[in-house]
Amino acid sequence: MIINMSINKVILVGNVGKDPVVRYFDKGVAKTTFPLATSESYTNQQGETITSTEWHNIVLWRALAEVAEKTVKKGTQVYIVGKIKTRSYVDKDGNNKYITEILADTMMVLEKKQESTYEKPQQTNSGTVNEPPKMNYPFDEGIPNGKNEDDLPF
């Protein structure tokens, strides 16, 4: 039996190269685009670190585009899942041009917002220490002392 199957899936983690460009079309449909840089480094035989950067054209539509408009800016680190799409167009000089884009269906901003700054605990005149606020993370909820009772020791 021969199965004809193909997969077009891209997963990227990188830094946004420019502030996103947002356009609104008929009926309020939003489209956001921005370049995303992914880099990898290696050490050559001379001991030098070599970094190679690849640029990707990211396209987001509708609600995801609106989220990006509010949360993404140049330098933001994001996680993108989508598919590769190549399209063609004719430029102002009549030349055929091609562009490869990543049509994202999932985006997560990986940087934490700087909502408050951490300050070193200060000792007051009364001898008590002002502790910084406890940080709650969603993955810690319901887990006493950060340990899951169902975890196996191996």
Secondary structure, 3 states (H helix, E strand, C coil): CCCCCCCCCEEEEEEECCCCEEEECHHHCEEEEEEEEEEEEEECCCCCEEEEEEEEEEEEEHHHHHHHHHHCCCCCEEEEEEEEEEEEEECCCCCEEEEEEEEEEEEEECCCCCCCCCCCCEECCCCCEECCCCCCCHHHCCCHHHCCCCCCCC
